[in-house]
């Protein structure tokens, strides 16, 4: 592995950490309906743990409602049970043809709680990026010890890794601020 490979790998891993942060943010309930709310919910479907979106049509007919239409009529109760068990705190309504989840407006207290959670997710992403930076710097030092790069090249590559880290940490902060603004909107 040469220094360009290390830099490429570092950027790739930081992109993945940022994508993970985006997925975490999508699961946060902001008072606005989104199909991402039910993305991670698994249903025990005939002894197999199955994601809701793999066994039903999930849609957002308006800004406060998520609808789920299982393809198998026998799955309605299972889907309902899985939603109730999830940590969303939402109650599904089943009319026999479709399951509706109404998203209530968030209280001020819940909004502040969600902001704290979004900051926690952001900090976790930053920690992951710092770990990637540490790994990259360790690999660069190994290259220098193996006489594959000079001390000057090590310094420049280290600076490049730091610039990448700063760029991605800034992106995390920007995403967090946007999410907080979305959460605090009435």
Buried (B, 14 or more C-beta within 10 A) or exposed (E): EEBEEBBEBBBEBBEEBBEBBEEBBBBBBBBBBBBBBBBBBBBEBEEEEBBBBEBBEBEBEEEBBBBBEBEEEEBBEBBBEBBEEBEBEBEBEBEEEBBEBEBEEBEEEBBEEBBEBBEEBBEBBBEBBEEBBEBBBEBBBEBBEEEBBEEEBBEBBBEBBEEBBEEBBEBBEEBBEEBBEBBBEE
